[in-house]
Amino acid sequence: MAPDAPTRTWTRPLAVVGAGAAVGSLAYIGLGNPHSPDFVFPPCPFKALTGWNCPACGGLRMTHDLLHGDLAAAFVDNAFVLIGLPLLLAWMMLRRYRGQSAANTPVFVVVIVAAVAWTIVRNLPGFPLVPTVLTG
C-alpha cells in the first residue's frame, strides 16, 4: 500500500463536500439579497473591530450582482475583488502551466500591499469619487 493512500481515499468525499458547500453558498447568496438589511450572514470581523471596510467587504453583494448578471453593480460593490481575483487566479494558473511555483514571496508581498492600499483608499472620506457629470 502506498504511503499516500489514506489521503487519496479522502480526496473525493472532500471534493464533493466542498462543491456542495460552494453551490449551497452561491444559491443562498443568489436567492437572498445581501443588499437588504434583513439578509442573515455573519458580519465582517475586520469591520466590527475597526469600523473600516476590509478589502473583501461588499463581496457578498458583488457575488449576488454577478449571479444576476449586473456587472456594473458588482463593480460598484467591490472593484478590487471583481478585477483582482480573476487576474490573480489566471496568473497563478499560467505559472502552474509553465511548471513554476504559483505562490512565492513576491506574490504574497504584491497581494498584501494591494489589499492594504485598497483598504486605505476605500475608507478615505468621500470615496468613491464620482464626477458630478455622472451624477448630475
Number of C-alpha atoms within 10 A of each C-alpha: 5 5 7 8 9 10 9 10 10 10 10 11 11 11 11 11 11 12 12 12 12 12 12 12 12 16 13 15 20 18 12 14 16 21 14 9 7 9 12 11 9 6 9 15 11 14 12 10 8 9 11 16 18 19 21 19 18 21 18 20 21 27 21 24 23 17 16 12 11 13 15 12 15 23 17 15 21 21 19 18 20 19 11 15 12 11 12 15 12 12 13 17 15 13 14 13 11 10 9 12 11 16 11 9 8 9 13 11 11 11 14 12 12 15 18 13 12 17 18 14 13 17 14 11 8 8 9 11 8 9 8 7 6 6 6 5
